[in-house]
Amino acid sequence: MLELTHLKVFHGPIEAVHGISITVQRGQCVSLLGPNGAGKTSTISAIAGIADYQGSIRFQGADLAAISVEDRQRAGIALAPEGRRIFSNLTVKENLLIGAATRHDRRAVRSDINHWFESFPVLGERRDQSAGTLSGGEQQMLTIARALMSKPQILLLDEPSLGLAPLICQQVFRLIKELKSSGMTILLVEQNVRDALDLADYVYLLNSGHISNEGDHNVFGNDANLMAELTGIH
Ligand code: ATP
């Protein structure tokens, strides 16, 4: 469904990712793990169309090179960015409506918003409050819900657990697990290795812009040396 081939990602003159190849099949949860500065966000940003790149990104068979950010969204790519980038001055409901900006089925949009308000009553109770008043975990739920409002074919999740208390993290991972069970294709960037391995069908380990290892999640989970490298716990 998504195929990155010899992908290099640039921030101005800086090459952050040095020619990586990644495949995500429909219905899979693929996890991109690695330390700070490895190039995970750069990779996901290139897929979303917000970072310059060389090499190819193909989605459902089509090369995305000349495709704008908006058209990538229309094609079914949604990004839930790192750092809970909600529109804090807009209400919870307005944030969700922005996520649906590429859709024209207004009635279905309203029904999807109501679905989120039922699934996460705290969002429903605060629907008319500015999103900035939500807690960190609630904002993370809103970030994911907003991305899903575009009815994507693939969800790019950038460090959804970052900065959240352990209990809230578990709620976020429960949501991701439910999405996976519902058949959503997910590319998950995480530093929370154990939870990411728990969810992932396939794992790529990124180090300094290169893929240093890849494999089935069992391969990673059962390799003590690799786990030590990933978690820093020896
Ligand atoms: P983190 O977990 O800290 O977000 P990451 O694996 O997502 O790390 P990236 O954010 O992709 O890593 O960063 C990869 C490299 O690119 C780093 O060396 C970083 O300093 C550099 N970089 C990222 N964004 C920019 C930018 N806007 N301008 C210049 N350099 C950047």
Residues whose N, C-alpha, C, O or C-beta is under 5 A from the ligand:
A	BS01	ATP	H11 I14 A16 P35 N36 G37 A38 G39 K40 T41 S42
